[in-house]
Amino acid sequence: MIHIVLLTHAGMGRAFANTLQHIFGTLPTGVEVVEILPDENPEAGRRRLWELIESLAEDDAMLILNDLYGATPANLIPAILPEERVAAVSGLSLPMLLRALSRREEGLAAARQGAMDGAVQGVVDILAKRAAPLACSC
């Protein structure tokens, strides 16, 4: 199984988890939230992340989805990870998360690529899209 960790600033990871519960009726298996609280020592977040990595079953892997590259939560991701078992992508969005979830049965590389594709394809100029002529089904 590919586990997905939402590594975010305070409140963001839980908000995404709540949204998943709304969409699916329950939080999908293997989704974890690690939030860095304003008054918390960031090392506590790093320890929680390592605990999750170390608790992976032998055949499992982990995709870390982070809210903002360069910020404290992202900086807690170790520079050296077992790349065959752990991947990390920043720029967390709902399209990214949903695409990663939908592709995780295909393996870590597919879930990682799905996350990146979802992030890019999820950015849409709504008004320009609405102004585009509709295809005729004549």
Disulfide bonds with the S-S distance in Angstrom:
Cys136-Cys138 1.87
